[in-house]
Amino acid sequence: MTKALLPVLIITWGIMAGSLVSAQTGTDSISLNHVIANYNTAIGQQSHLYNGPEYEFYDPIIKGNAYVFDVKSFAPGTVNYNGTVYSNIPMMYDINKDVAITLLYNHFTKISLLSIWVQEFWLLDHHFIRLNTDSTGKAGLATGFYDQLFQGKKVGILVKRAKTIQNRTASLDIETFFSETKDYYVRRGNNYFSFSGKGALLDILKDKKKELRQYIKANNIDFRENFEQAITNVATYYDHLTN
């Protein structure tokens, strides 16, 4: 049924698109959206987006959650998957397993996208990119997804967000919980330098340290109040100074 339906929908889509360009009427727009929706439904089961393993939520006995920014529900996202960009699809990001998750066309079954096919994705107003370990060992980064806070011509700022499952003794019981870590990096050329605070960041950008200190003071940039916004602002200004 699906194979027979696809050619008809594709032809109809083309006719409707042409009509929309020439007429641009409200009726055409509504009809076109309807045809595209039907087309997407027809090809849904054939999309190569749906080829990862089934994903299961964690045991609720574990305190906290495994997800980025503690968002435990699906949100609209965009993913570049094996060279094809899929927009406005339901997504979650498990930073314990370091996998992006979506729903099947039945809107019920959860699957993990194959990480080796995920070049990048956008979720919750953040851009995550996949980096692979440099075979020479010079890059110093583990393979995985990194939150790209800033990407300039000379420098970039990345953060590796992760959670691990930990145990601790509480009274006579053992409590299991998720513990979060954040590792920050400056990209300069093909090299990445880790840092954890203002001083370390300025040491990496030492060729403009004086100007950056003046900028931080003049703009009352508080690293304790919003660390990620502060380092993004400093990197942005450094990129401006060096271009």
Backbone as CSV, one residue per row, in Angstrom:
resi,resn,N_x,N_y,N_z,CA_x,CA_y,CA_z,C_x,C_y,C_z
1,MET,0.835,-1.205,0.000,0.000,0.000,0.000,0.871,1.257,0.000
2,THR,1.922,1.204,0.847,2.807,2.370,0.943,3.539,2.629,-0.352
3,LYS,4.032,1.550,-0.983,4.787,1.728,-2.221,3.911,2.325,-3.315
4,ALA,2.648,1.920,-3.343,1.745,2.440,-4.362,1.388,3.887,-4.078
5,LEU,1.341,4.226,-2.792,0.916,5.564,-2.409,2.002,6.598,-2.649
6,LEU,3.273,6.215,-2.477,4.366,7.178,-2.563,4.434,7.929,-3.887
7,PRO,4.400,7.261,-5.051,4.487,8.006,-6.307,3.355,9.005,-6.463
8,VAL,2.147,8.604,-6.045,1.002,9.505,-6.165,1.204,10.740,-5.311
9,LEU,1.696,10.515,-4.077,1.913,11.651,-3.186,3.010,12.561,-3.696
10,ILE,4.071,11.966,-4.226,5.170,12.786,-4.748,4.691,13.645,-5.909
11,ILE,3.923,13.031,-6.840,3.399,13.792,-7.977,2.464,14.887,-7.487
12,THR,1.578,14.508,-6.559,0.630,15.495,-6.028,1.367,16.612,-5.327
13,TRP,2.402,16.250,-4.577,3.206,17.265,-3.889,3.790,18.251,-4.891
14,GLY,4.314,17.737,-6.007,4.898,18.611,-7.021,3.863,19.542,-7.616
15,ILE,2.658,19.002,-7.906,1.591,19.822,-8.475,1.186,20.910,-7.492
16,MET,1.026,20.505,-6.216,0.607,21.477,-5.213,1.664,22.543,-5.006
17,ALA,2.947,22.127,-5.017,4.024,23.102,-4.818,4.034,24.115,-5.946
18,GLY,3.845,23.635,-7.203,3.807,24.545,-8.339,2.637,25.496,-8.236
19,SER,1.512,24.977,-7.796,0.332,25.821,-7.637,0.563,26.872,-6.579
20,LEU,1.280,26.476,-5.522,1.543,27.419,-4.446,2.431,28.553,-4.921
21,VAL,3.423,28.223,-5.714,4.336,29.259,-6.201,3.607,30.252,-7.097
22,SER,2.713,29.725,-7.962,2.049,30.604,-8.917,0.901,31.375,-8.296
23,ALA,0.164,30.759,-7.348,-1.037,31.406,-6.819,-0.819,32.017,-5.456
24,GLN,-0.057,31.280,-4.576,0.193,31.760,-3.221,-1.102,32.074,-2.491
25,THR,-2.087,31.239,-2.618,-3.354,31.453,-1.918,-3.358,30.694,-0.625
26,GLY,-4.228,31.112,0.314,-4.351,30.433,1.590,-4.794,29.000,1.412
27,THR,-5.695,28.743,0.472,-6.193,27.398,0.243,-5.085,26.478,-0.224
28,ASP,-4.227,26.982,-1.131,-3.113,26.181,-1.631,-2.157,25.818,-0.499
29,SER,-1.887,26.772,0.405,-0.962,26.527,1.504,-1.482,25.423,2.411
30,ILE,-2.766,25.479,2.707,-3.367,24.466,3.572,-3.315,23.103,2.905
31,SER,-3.650,23.058,1.618,-3.649,21.794,0.890,-2.247,21.220,0.800
32,LEU,-1.260,22.082,0.536,0.118,21.623,0.423,0.594,21.029,1.737
33,ASN,0.290,21.702,2.835,0.686,21.190,4.141,0.056,19.827,4.404
34,HIS,-1.191,19.676,3.963,-1.894,18.405,4.153,-1.223,17.292,3.353
35,VAL,-0.866,17.590,2.108,-0.220,16.590,1.254,1.137,16.202,1.825
36,ILE,1.914,17.190,2.267,3.226,16.902,2.832,3.096,16.061,4.083
37,ALA,2.089,16.371,4.905,1.870,15.589,6.116,1.566,14.140,5.774
38,ASN,0.718,13.939,4.754,0.397,12.575,4.328,1.622,11.871,3.752
39,TYR,2.424,12.637,3.015,3.647,12.081,2.426,4.608,11.620,3.517
40,ASN,4.786,12.479,4.541,5.676,12.127,5.633,5.189,10.890,6.378
41,THR,3.856,10.778,6.525,3.291,9.601,7.174,3.567,8.356,6.351
42,ALA,3.426,8.473,5.028,3.616,7.327,4.142,5.051,6.827,4.158
43,ILE,6.019,7.734,4.223,7.420,7.301,4.172,7.995,7.055,5.565
44,GLY,7.195,7.372,6.602,7.716,7.294,7.965,8.389,5.990,8.295
45,GLN,7.748,4.871,7.964,8.292,3.573,8.321,9.529,3.223,7.495
46,GLN,9.771,3.937,6.389,10.916,3.643,5.544,12.102,4.567,5.821
47,SER,11.898,5.593,6.652,12.954,6.556,6.902,14.145,5.885,7.580
48,HIS,15.369,6.160,7.088,16.542,5.549,7.693,16.888,6.193,9.024
49,LEU,16.098,7.193,9.437,16.258,7.755,10.773,15.908,6.709,11.834
50,TYR,14.987,5.810,11.473,14.477,4.835,12.438,15.215,3.504,12.331
51,ASN,16.491,3.507,12.609,17.242,2.260,12.487,18.115,1.971,13.695
52,GLY,17.898,2.677,14.799,18.682,2.447,16.003,18.014,1.445,16.928
53,PRO,18.708,1.042,17.981,18.138,0.087,18.939,17.057,0.737,19.802
54,GLU,16.156,-0.090,20.299,15.104,0.424,21.169,15.726,0.964,22.456
55,TYR,15.164,2.046,22.971,15.679,2.706,24.172,14.687,2.523,25.319
56,GLU,15.208,2.238,26.487,14.370,2.075,27.670,14.753,3.109,28.726
57,PHE,13.752,3.634,29.410,14.031,4.554,30.505,14.693,3.800,31.660
58,TYR,15.332,4.554,32.546,16.048,3.970,33.675,15.074,3.548,34.788
59,ASP,15.589,2.707,35.669,14.828,2.298,36.851,14.503,3.538,37.685
60,PRO,13.236,3.763,38.008,12.863,4.971,38.760,13.452,5.028,40.160
61,ILE,14.048,3.934,40.625,14.665,3.945,41.946,15.911,4.834,41.969
62,ILE,16.499,5.079,40.784,17.683,5.939,40.704,17.247,7.397,40.830
63,LYS,17.812,8.097,41.781,17.428,9.490,42.011,18.035,10.402,40.945
64,GLY,17.251,11.426,40.559,17.683,12.325,39.501,17.345,11.733,38.146
65,ASN,18.065,12.151,37.114,17.823,11.636,35.765,19.090,11.716,34.942
66,ALA,19.039,11.072,33.780,20.230,10.955,32.931,20.286,12.005,31.829
67,TYR,19.356,12.968,31.815,19.161,13.785,30.617,19.754,15.191,30.734
68,VAL,20.096,15.727,29.583,20.723,17.041,29.540,19.761,18.095,30.075
69,PHE,20.287,18.986,30.900,19.523,20.061,31.523,18.342,19.536,32.342
70,ASP,18.400,18.254,32.708,17.354,17.613,33.519,15.989,17.606,32.844
71,VAL,15.975,17.693,31.526,14.707,17.651,30.787,14.368,16.194,30.500
72,LYS,13.327,15.691,31.157,12.983,14.266,31.093,11.874,13.955,30.096
73,SER,11.580,14.889,29.220,10.521,14.671,28.232,11.032,15.039,26.845
74,PHE,10.344,14.563,25.826,10.745,14.857,24.447,10.460,16.322,24.114
75,ALA,11.382,16.924,23.373,11.243,18.302,22.915,11.590,18.350,21.431
76,PRO,11.065,19.336,20.688,11.379,19.423,19.255,12.876,19.652,19.038
77,GLY,13.449,18.887,18.132,14.859,19.034,17.841,15.144,18.846,16.368
78,THR,16.381,19.089,15.982,16.842,18.915,14.607,18.124,18.100,14.645
79,VAL,18.250,17.130,13.745,19.443,16.281,13.741,19.957,16.089,12.325
80,ASN,21.273,16.168,12.191,21.942,15.835,10.932,22.362,14.379,11.060
81,TYR,21.618,13.515,10.375,21.784,12.071,10.554,22.237,11.436,9.256
82,ASN,23.484,11.021,9.226,24.082,10.405,8.047,23.930,11.291,6.809
83,GLY,24.075,12.615,7.029,24.031,13.561,5.923,22.666,14.109,5.598
84,THR,21.614,13.613,6.253,20.264,14.115,6.034,19.812,14.865,7.277
85,VAL,19.235,16.053,7.081,18.779,16.868,8.203,17.284,16.633,8.431
86,TYR,16.953,16.235,9.645,15.558,16.033,10.040,15.201,17.115,11.051
87,SER,14.156,17.875,10.755,13.780,18.992,11.609,12.481,18.704,12.351
88,ASN,12.355,19.366,13.503,11.127,19.312,14.294,10.724,17.881,14.631
89,ILE,11.697,17.085,15.065,11.396,15.721,15.487,11.517,15.653,17.015
90,PRO,10.775,14.755,17.667,10.873,14.645,19.128,12.224,14.068,19.516
91,MET,12.906,14.738,20.451,14.248,14.303,20.841,14.474,14.453,22.335
92,MET,15.348,13.605,22.851,15.919,13.727,24.183,17.417,13.415,24.041
93,TYR,18.202,13.837,25.028,19.643,13.549,24.999,20.044,12.958,26.341
94,ASP,20.409,11.687,26.320,20.868,10.959,27.496,22.369,11.186,27.612
95,ILE,22.788,11.964,28.623,24.215,12.280,28.738,24.954,11.276,29.625
96,ASN,24.243,10.272,30.118,24.917,9.153,30.783,25.425,8.170,29.735
97,LYS,24.554,7.830,28.779,24.944,6.927,27.691,25.497,7.678,26.485
98,ASP,25.361,9.010,26.504,25.807,9.873,25.407,25.137,9.477,24.096
99,VAL,23.802,9.413,24.129,23.034,9.076,22.938,21.849,10.027,22.794
100,ALA,21.523,10.337,21.538,20.314,11.097,21.226,19.177,10.099,21.021
101,ILE,17.986,10.477,21.460,16.831,9.577,21.442,15.705,10.233,20.668
102,THR,14.947,9.434,19.940,13.752,9.937,19.268,12.644,8.904,19.394
103,LEU,11.465,9.254,18.887,10.320,8.359,18.901,10.094,7.792,17.511
104,LEU,9.649,6.556,17.446,9.260,5.977,16.168,8.001,6.648,15.654
105,TYR,7.664,6.352,14.394,6.479,6.922,13.757,5.202,6.576,14.503
106,ASN,5.231,5.553,15.406,4.031,5.225,16.176,3.877,6.127,17.397
107,HIS,4.858,7.043,17.588,4.838,8.024,18.685,4.835,7.361,20.057
108,PHE,5.338,6.132,20.125,5.362,5.419,21.404,6.733,4.787,21.658
109,THR,7.230,4.043,20.666,8.503,3.344,20.829,9.676,4.312,20.773
110,LYS,10.561,4.211,21.758,11.734,5.082,21.833,12.948,4.360,21.244
111,ILE,13.741,5.073,20.447,14.949,4.473,19.893,16.150,5.404,20.100
112,SER,17.317,4.779,20.218,18.577,5.530,20.282,19.098,5.699,18.864
113,LEU,19.386,6.922,18.468,19.997,7.144,17.160,21.427,6.607,17.185
114,LEU,21.870,6.050,16.067,23.233,5.530,15.983,24.217,6.697,16.027
115,SER,24.989,6.787,17.089,25.839,7.958,17.313,26.836,8.200,16.190
116,ILE,27.331,7.130,15.566,28.310,7.315,14.490,27.693,7.996,13.282
117,TRP,26.373,8.020,13.204,25.687,8.680,12.093,25.223,10.091,12.446
118,VAL,25.318,10.456,13.705,24.852,11.780,14.137,26.018,12.753,14.058
119,GLN,26.006,13.604,13.024,27.071,14.611,12.904,26.866,15.753,13.911
120,GLU,25.612,16.145,14.095,25.275,17.246,14.986,23.782,17.236,15.219
121,PHE,23.359,17.883,16.317,21.934,18.070,16.542,21.700,19.316,17.381
122,TRP,20.497,19.841,17.238,20.091,21.047,17.950,18.922,20.691,18.856
123,LEU,19.051,21.009,20.138,18.022,20.656,21.105,18.052,21.644,22.258
124,LEU,16.871,22.133,22.649,16.746,23.038,23.796,17.643,24.263,23.642
125,ASP,17.697,24.795,22.414,18.463,26.000,22.093,19.976,25.809,22.246
126,HIS,20.429,24.564,22.137,21.862,24.280,22.177,22.249,23.461,20.957
127,HIS,23.490,23.661,20.522,24.017,22.961,19.343,25.060,21.949,19.804
128,PHE,24.780,20.682,19.589,25.680,19.607,19.985,26.364,19.036,18.748
129,ILE,27.680,18.897,18.809,28.440,18.359,17.684,29.177,17.097,18.136
130,ARG,29.394,16.191,17.208,30.127,14.963,17.536,31.580,15.108,17.125
131,LEU,32.470,14.853,18.069,33.897,14.863,17.803,34.440,13.457,17.989
132,ASN,35.378,13.093,17.142,36.004,11.787,17.221,37.431,11.916,17.739
133,THR,37.848,10.962,18.527,39.190,10.984,19.095,40.236,11.084,17.993
134,ASP,41.153,12.025,18.149,42.253,12.196,17.203,43.196,10.997,17.333
135,SER,43.467,10.331,16.233,44.328,9.138,16.263,45.741,9.459,16.732
136,THR,46.135,10.731,16.623,47.478,11.112,17.062,47.529,11.390,18.562
137,GLY,46.341,11.561,19.156,46.288,11.850,20.584,46.500,13.305,20.925
138,LYS,46.660,14.160,19.911,46.949,15.568,20.164,45.713,16.365,20.571
139,ALA,44.566,15.961,20.087,43.358,16.737,20.364,42.979,16.664,21.834
140,GLY,43.185,15.509,22.457,42.930,15.392,23.886,41.472,15.297,24.258
141,LEU,40.603,14.980,23.319,39.179,14.857,23.604,38.704,13.436,23.344
142,ALA,37.831,12.960,24.200,37.225,11.651,23.988,36.137,11.771,22.927
143,THR,35.914,10.711,22.180,34.844,10.708,21.192,33.493,10.881,21.889
144,GLY,32.654,11.739,21.327,31.334,11.948,21.910,30.721,13.252,21.455
145,PHE,29.597,13.601,22.069,28.880,14.828,21.738,29.297,15.948,22.684
146,TYR,29.524,17.124,22.094,29.945,18.297,22.852,28.994,19.455,22.564
147,ASP,28.650,20.169,23.613,27.791,21.340,23.481,28.654,22.509,23.008
148,GLN,28.379,23.000,21.807,29.174,24.085,21.229,28.589,25.417,21.672
149,LEU,29.192,26.007,22.692,28.686,27.270,23.229,29.026,28.442,22.323
150,PHE,30.186,28.347,21.672,30.607,29.434,20.777,31.539,28.872,19.721
151,GLN,31.367,29.336,18.499,32.254,28.941,17.407,32.622,30.178,16.610
152,GLY,33.856,30.645,16.778,34.332,31.807,16.055,35.359,31.422,15.007
153,LYS,36.001,32.424,14.419,37.016,32.148,13.398,38.317,31.657,14.014
154,LYS,38.636,32.164,15.201,39.911,31.812,15.829,39.754,30.852,17.012
155,VAL,38.669,30.975,17.742,38.468,30.123,18.925,37.029,29.621,18.993
156,GLY,36.861,28.552,19.751,35.534,28.025,20.034,35.487,27.586,21.489
157,ILE,34.286,27.503,22.036,34.103,27.039,23.403,33.179,25.832,23.384
158,LEU,33.631,24.742,23.982,32.852,23.508,24.036,32.727,23.046,25.481
159,VAL,31.626,22.362,25.763,31.472,21.747,27.072,30.990,20.321,26.889
160,LYS,31.630,19.417,27.589,31.208,18.021,27.600,30.340,17.810,28.835
161,ARG,29.056,17.574,28.600,28.114,17.347,29.694,27.934,15.839,29.872
162,ALA,28.054,15.380,31.087,27.946,13.944,31.329,27.325,13.687,32.696
163,LYS,26.713,12.520,32.818,26.204,12.056,34.109,26.608,10.603,34.288
164,THR,26.907,10.249,35.518,27.238,8.862,35.843,26.357,8.406,36.997
165,ILE,26.163,7.112,37.090,25.370,6.542,38.182,26.301,6.244,39.350
166,GLN,25.963,6.809,40.515,26.787,6.666,41.708,25.974,6.019,42.836
167,ASN,26.682,5.494,43.811,26.048,4.921,44.996,26.614,5.574,46.246
168,ARG,25.761,5.727,47.245,26.223,6.223,48.536,25.364,5.594,49.632
169,THR,25.943,5.495,50.801,25.226,4.898,51.927,24.429,5.968,52.652
170,ALA,23.129,5.736,52.791,22.245,6.655,53.507,21.542,5.851,54.596
171,SER,21.908,6.120,55.851,21.429,5.324,56.983,21.856,3.869,56.773
172,LEU,20.888,2.974,56.673,21.210,1.565,56.464,21.010,1.144,55.017
173,ASP,20.633,2.096,54.170,20.366,1.783,52.771,21.461,2.326,51.867
174,ILE,21.527,1.757,50.676,22.428,2.267,49.637,21.585,3.055,48.640
175,GLU,21.929,4.321,48.476,21.181,5.207,47.589,21.900,5.309,46.247
176,THR,21.136,5.149,45.170,21.688,5.252,43.818,21.204,6.543,43.181
177,PHE,22.116,7.270,42.546,21.745,8.581,42.005,22.624,8.927,40.804
178,PHE,22.159,9.908,40.024,22.937,10.426,38.904,23.785,11.604,39.379
179,SER,25.045,11.588,38.998,25.955,12.685,39.322,26.433,13.335,38.030
180,GLU,26.369,14.662,37.970,26.691,15.379,36.725,28.076,16.001,36.764
181,THR,28.740,15.989,35.616,30.022,16.669,35.452,29.974,17.533,34.188
182,LYS,30.795,18.593,34.177,30.907,19.463,33.015,32.387,19.760,32.800
183,ASP,32.876,19.462,31.614,34.267,19.723,31.271,34.320,20.722,30.122
184,TYR,35.072,21.813,30.324,35.091,22.911,29.365,36.393,22.921,28.567
185,TYR,36.265,23.314,27.292,37.424,23.312,26.382,37.415,24.556,25.505
186,VAL,38.603,25.040,25.218,38.804,26.079,24.206,39.398,25.401,22.982
187,ARG,38.797,25.666,21.836,39.366,25.167,20.583,40.172,26.271,19.928
188,ARG,41.415,25.993,19.623,42.257,26.915,18.855,42.889,26.103,17.742
189,GLY,42.482,26.379,16.509,42.936,25.574,15.392,42.399,24.161,15.532
190,ASN,43.290,23.177,15.496,42.884,21.779,15.659,43.159,21.254,17.059
191,ASN,43.496,22.157,17.963,43.829,21.744,19.329,42.765,22.191,20.314
192,TYR,42.621,21.415,21.378,41.632,21.706,22.416,42.342,21.781,23.762
193,PHE,42.009,22.823,24.535,42.641,23.040,25.829,41.551,23.074,26.902
194,SER,41.717,22.265,27.919,40.723,22.225,28.985,40.961,23.361,29.972
195,PHE,39.881,23.825,30.575,39.985,24.855,31.607,38.779,24.723,32.543
196,SER,38.931,25.269,33.733,37.843,25.149,34.714,37.479,26.462,35.378
197,GLY,38.159,27.529,34.988,37.861,28.806,35.624,38.384,29.983,34.820
198,LYS,38.138,31.152,35.334,38.518,32.397,34.668,40.018,32.471,34.413
199,GLY,40.826,32.187,35.440,42.274,32.296,35.298,42.828,31.374,34.227
200,ALA,42.334,30.133,34.213,42.811,29.170,33.222,42.417,29.579,31.813
201,LEU,41.218,30.136,31.667,40.770,30.602,30.349,41.652,31.739,29.855
202,LEU,41.957,32.692,30.733,42.798,33.829,30.336,44.226,33.385,30.016
203,ASP,44.695,32.331,30.689,46.032,31.808,30.380,46.068,31.208,28.973
204,ILE,44.984,30.564,28.567,44.918,29.989,27.219,44.882,31.103,26.173
205,LEU,44.197,32.201,26.513,44.067,33.337,25.594,45.034,34.452,26.000
206,LYS,46.228,34.068,26.415,47.165,34.994,27.044,47.669,36.093,26.118
207,ASP,47.596,35.885,24.802,48.074,36.928,23.898,47.200,38.176,23.943
208,LYS,45.986,38.047,24.505,45.093,39.203,24.656,44.603,39.321,26.097
209,LYS,45.411,38.821,27.026,44.977,38.777,28.422,44.667,40.177,28.980
210,LYS,45.513,41.153,28.685,45.298,42.506,29.203,43.971,43.074,28.714
211,GLU,43.731,42.956,27.415,42.485,43.487,26.851,41.261,42.750,27.393
212,LEU,41.396,41.432,27.605,40.281,40.650,28.124,39.967,41.025,29.568
213,ARG,41.008,41.262,30.353,40.789,41.702,31.743,40.047,43.041,31.781
214,GLN,40.434,43.953,30.901,39.751,45.244,30.840,38.290,45.079,30.422
215,TYR,38.074,44.190,29.476,36.716,43.923,28.998,35.853,43.329,30.111
216,ILE,36.401,42.386,30.849,35.664,41.751,31.943,35.291,42.770,33.014
217,LYS,36.237,43.630,33.359,35.994,44.644,34.387,34.993,45.687,33.912
218,ALA,35.164,46.158,32.678,34.284,47.204,32.152,32.841,46.737,32.021
219,ASN,32.650,45.443,31.791,31.302,44.912,31.586,30.765,44.140,32.785
220,ASN,31.495,44.227,33.896,31.057,43.565,35.133,30.675,42.102,34.908
221,ILE,31.501,41.391,34.196,31.222,39.984,33.907,31.545,39.134,35.132
222,ASP,30.537,38.463,35.636,30.656,37.664,36.853,30.683,36.179,36.492
223,PHE,31.828,35.547,36.663,31.977,34.132,36.314,31.222,33.226,37.278
224,ARG,31.003,33.688,38.491,30.292,32.865,39.474,28.787,32.883,39.250
225,GLU,28.294,33.986,38.755,26.846,34.099,38.558,26.368,33.276,37.367
226,ASN,27.062,33.363,36.238,26.691,32.588,35.047,27.973,32.266,34.290
227,PHE,28.584,31.156,34.670,29.897,30.795,34.146,29.887,30.636,32.631
228,GLU,28.900,29.930,32.114,28.885,29.647,30.677,28.641,30.902,29.846
229,GLN,27.801,31.801,30.343,27.605,33.060,29.625,28.878,33.900,29.672
230,ALA,29.556,33.873,30.798,30.788,34.654,30.955,31.877,34.166,30.001
231,ILE,32.101,32.859,29.937,33.173,32.349,29.066,32.818,32.535,27.591
232,THR,31.531,32.488,27.288,31.097,32.747,25.909,31.361,34.194,25.529
233,ASN,31.059,35.111,26.442,31.300,36.533,26.178,32.792,36.816,25.980
234,VAL,33.628,36.222,26.812,35.071,36.441,26.724,35.622,35.880,25.414
235,ALA,35.176,34.683,25.046,35.644,34.081,23.796,35.201,34.892,22.588
236,THR,33.975,35.398,22.645,33.454,36.216,21.551,34.289,37.487,21.386
237,TYR,34.622,38.103,22.505,35.417,39.340,22.437,36.836,39.038,21.956
238,TYR,37.414,37.930,22.403,38.742,37.541,21.936,38.735,37.339,20.429
239,ASP,37.693,36.673,19.929,37.607,36.438,18.491,37.509,37.759,17.741
240,HIS,36.801,38.730,18.342,36.694,40.060,17.734,38.071,40.756,17.706
241,LEU,38.816,40.623,18.781,40.137,41.269,18.840,41.137,40.681,17.852
242,THR,40.993,39.411,17.538,41.978,38.738,16.696,41.563,38.630,15.236
243,ASN,40.486,39.311,14.850,40.033,39.293,13.455,40.031,40.696,12.864
